[in-house]
Amino acid sequence: MAAGAQQPLSPARERGQSVTPAFEGWYKNADGTFSLSFGYHNRNSEERVEIPLGAANFIRPAPFDGGQPTSFSPRRHWGVFAVKVPADFGTKRLTWTLVIRGDSVTIPGSLARQWEIDALQGEAGSGNTPPRLKFAPGDAEGAGPGGAMGSPRQASVGTPMRLDVWASDDGAGRPTASSAGRAGVPVTLTWFKHQGPGAVTFAPPSPKGDASGLATTMVTFSAPGTYMLRVRANDASGVASAGHAQCCWSNGFVKVEVK
């Protein structure tokens, strides 16, 4: 069935409930292409749900498939990834389908004018823009749902691997009591498993950045395979997930081959 509501209203239980995709909106890229932003709602309050790519987790048309998450953390997660479409995409649309526990939900994404996201260029009123991320000093920075992509890494099962990320922000967001007066502009980072066959442990999952914006965590994998890790950067506005506006957070992605 097609999902008409972006925010499911069923009561939360610890486990046993479904996951639904959500279309957040679209924005234009500097090269003339467009990015369509998607998130999800895992109705469980405790259970992390795994849905591998394939017949139960796919995007159509097929050329756009493969970037969506396979690991779904509890509750609502906004702007988890973005699908880039060509400049001539026009009135076409793509769909993301999830099938779990007998429920099949498909959400469409398009360039309909009412779904345009303008906060990447500055939120109306405050001028706030999302934080910027990079994974090495010389890398280009990225922001928004599509965010930054780090260089591929290699790791071994059971052996912690170091992950570094640099984060910065424009400071236009509303400061919190914990961030006021600190050098630079603080950014809150949280790591997630985006894709992969086994369990992933981050130590810590929310590393603190130093004065240069560098934050380090150690990641350990339970099984071999190909993984995609995601780091979410929230600015000092105090908005954990800013919703459709996309003013206040960005994603970063790192692919890891684990042996």
C-alpha positions in Angstrom: 0.0 0.0 0.0 1.1 3.6 -0.4 2.0 5.4 2.8 0.0 8.6 3.1 1.1 9.7 6.5 4.6 10.8 7.3 4.3 10.3 11.1 2.6 7.0 12.2 0.5 7.3 15.3 0.3 3.8 16.6 1.3 3.4 20.3 4.9 2.4 21.0 5.8 -1.0 22.3 9.3 -2.3 23.1 9.3 -4.8 20.2 7.3 -6.6 17.6 6.0 -3.6 15.7 6.7 -2.4 12.1 9.0 0.1 10.4 7.7 2.6 7.8 9.7 4.7 5.4 9.2 8.5 5.2 9.9 11.1 2.5 11.2 14.3 4.0 11.6 16.5 0.9 14.1 17.5 -1.8 16.7 20.1 -2.5 18.7 21.3 -5.5 22.4 20.6 -5.7 25.1 23.0 -7.0 25.6 20.9 -10.1 21.9 21.1 -11.1 20.9 17.6 -9.9 18.5 17.1 -7.0 18.6 15.1 -3.8 15.5 13.5 -2.3 15.7 13.0 1.5 14.2 10.0 3.2 13.9 8.8 6.9 11.9 6.2 8.7 9.9 5.4 11.8 10.6 2.3 13.8 7.6 2.0 16.0 9.4 -0.1 18.6 10.8 1.7 21.6 13.6 -0.9 22.2 14.0 -3.2 19.2 16.5 -2.5 16.4 15.0 -4.0 13.2 17.2 -5.4 10.4 15.8 -5.6 6.9 18.4 -6.5 4.3 18.4 -5.0 0.8 16.3 -7.0 -1.6 12.6 -8.1 -1.9 11.8 -6.6 1.6 13.8 -3.3 1.2 14.1 -1.7 -2.2 13.9 1.5 -4.1 12.5 1.8 -7.6 13.5 2.6 -10.3 16.3 0.1 -9.7 19.3 2.4 -10.6 18.5 4.5 -7.5 18.4 1.4 -5.2 21.0 0.5 -2.6 21.7 3.6 -0.5 18.9 3.1 2.0 19.4 1.7 5.6 19.1 -1.9 6.4 19.4 -1.3 10.2 16.6 0.6 11.8 17.1 2.1 15.3 14.0 2.6 17.5 11.7 5.6 17.0 11.5 8.3 14.3 14.7 9.2 12.4 14.6 12.1 10.0 16.7 12.6 6.8 18.7 9.4 7.2 19.9 9.3 3.6 19.4 11.1 0.2 18.9 9.8 -3.3 20.5 12.0 -6.0 18.4 12.3 -9.2 19.4 13.9 -12.5 18.6 17.5 -13.5 16.0 16.3 -16.0 14.1 14.2 -13.4 11.1 16.5 -13.9 7.7 15.0 -12.8 9.0 11.5 -12.3 9.1 9.9 -8.9 10.8 7.1 -7.1 9.5 4.8 -4.3 11.0 3.2 -1.3 9.3 0.0 -0.1 9.8 -1.9 3.3 8.1 -5.2 4.0 8.1 -6.4 7.6 5.9 -8.7 9.7 3.3 -8.9 7.0 3.1 -5.1 6.4 4.3 -3.7 3.0 4.6 0.1 2.9 5.7 2.1 -0.1 6.5 5.9 0.2 6.9 8.0 -3.0 9.4 10.7 -3.5 9.2 13.5 -6.1 10.2 17.0 -6.9 6.7 18.4 -6.1 7.1 22.0 -5.1 5.5 21.7 -1.7 8.3 19.3 -0.6 11.2 21.6 -1.4 13.7 21.9 1.4 15.3 25.4 1.5 17.1 25.3 4.9 20.3 24.0 3.4 20.8 27.5 2.1 19.6 29.1 5.4 16.5 28.6 7.4 13.9 31.3 7.1 14.2 33.7 10.0 17.3 32.5 11.7 19.5 31.8 8.6 20.6 28.5 10.3 22.3 25.9 8.1 23.2 22.3 8.9 26.6 21.4 10.4 29.4 20.5 8.0 31.4 17.2 8.2 34.6 15.7 6.8 36.6 12.6 7.6 40.1 13.8 6.9 41.8 17.3 7.1 42.1 17.6 3.4 38.6 16.3 2.5 35.8 18.5 1.1 33.1 19.2 3.6 29.5 17.9 3.2 26.2 18.9 4.8 22.5 17.9 4.8 21.0 14.4 4.3 23.5 13.4 1.6 26.2 14.8 3.7 29.9 13.7 3.5 31.3 10.4 2.3 34.6 9.2 3.8 37.2 7.0 2.1 36.6 3.3 2.3 38.1 1.4 5.3 39.2 -2.1 6.2 38.7 -3.8 9.5 38.9 -7.2 11.2 36.2 -8.9 13.2 36.5 -8.2 16.9 39.4 -5.7 16.5 38.4 -2.1 17.3 39.0 0.4 14.4 39.5 4.1 14.9 37.0 6.5 13.2 37.8 10.3 13.1 35.3 12.9 12.0 35.6 16.7 11.9 32.4 18.7 12.5 31.7 22.5 12.4 28.6 24.7 12.3 27.7 28.3 11.5 26.4 29.0 15.0 23.1 30.4 13.9 21.2 27.8 15.9 19.8 28.6 19.4 22.7 27.7 21.9 22.0 25.4 24.8 23.2 25.8 28.4 25.9 23.2 27.8 27.3 24.8 24.7 27.2 28.5 25.5 30.7 30.0 26.0 32.7 27.1 24.5 35.4 27.8 22.0 34.1 27.3 18.4 30.6 26.0 17.6 29.7 22.7 19.3 28.2 19.9 17.3 26.6 16.7 18.8 27.7 13.6 17.0 26.0 10.2 17.0 27.1 7.0 15.2 24.8 4.4 13.7 25.1 1.2 11.7 23.5 2.1 8.3 24.0 -1.2 6.5 25.8 -4.5 7.3 25.3 -8.2 8.3 26.5 -8.1 11.9 26.4 -6.1 15.1 28.4 -2.9 15.4 29.6 -1.4 18.7 30.7 2.2 18.9 32.8 3.3 21.9 31.6 6.0 22.5 28.6 6.2 20.2 28.5 10.0 20.7 32.1 11.2 20.8 32.9 14.8 21.9 34.8 17.0 19.6 37.9 19.0 20.5 38.5 22.7 19.8 39.3 21.8 16.1 36.1 19.9 15.7 37.8 16.5 15.7 35.9 13.7 17.4 37.1 10.1 17.6 35.3 6.8 18.3 36.3 3.1 18.2 34.1 0.7 16.2 34.0 -3.1 16.5 32.3 -5.5 14.2 30.9 -8.9 15.1 30.8 -10.5 11.7 32.6 -10.2 8.3 31.0 -8.4 5.4 30.4 -5.0 3.9 29.2 -2.3 6.2 28.1 1.3 5.8 28.3 3.5 8.9 26.5 6.8 9.4 27.3 9.7 11.7 24.7 12.3 12.4 25.8 15.8 13.4 23.3 18.0 15.3 23.9 21.7 15.8 23.5 23.7 19.0 19.8 24.5 18.4 18.7 21.8 20.8 16.6 20.1 18.1 17.5 16.4 18.1 15.9 15.8 14.7 14.7 19.0 13.2 12.1 17.4 11.0 11.1 18.5 7.5 13.0 21.8 7.7 16.4 20.0 7.7 18.0 23.1 9.3 19.9 21.5 12.1 21.7 18.3 11.2 23.8 16.5 8.6 24.9 12.9 7.8 28.3 11.4 7.1 28.9 7.9 5.7 31.9 5.5 5.8 32.1 2.2 4.0 34.0 -0.6 5.8 35.0 -4.0 4.5 35.4 -6.4 7.5 37.4 -9.6 7.3 
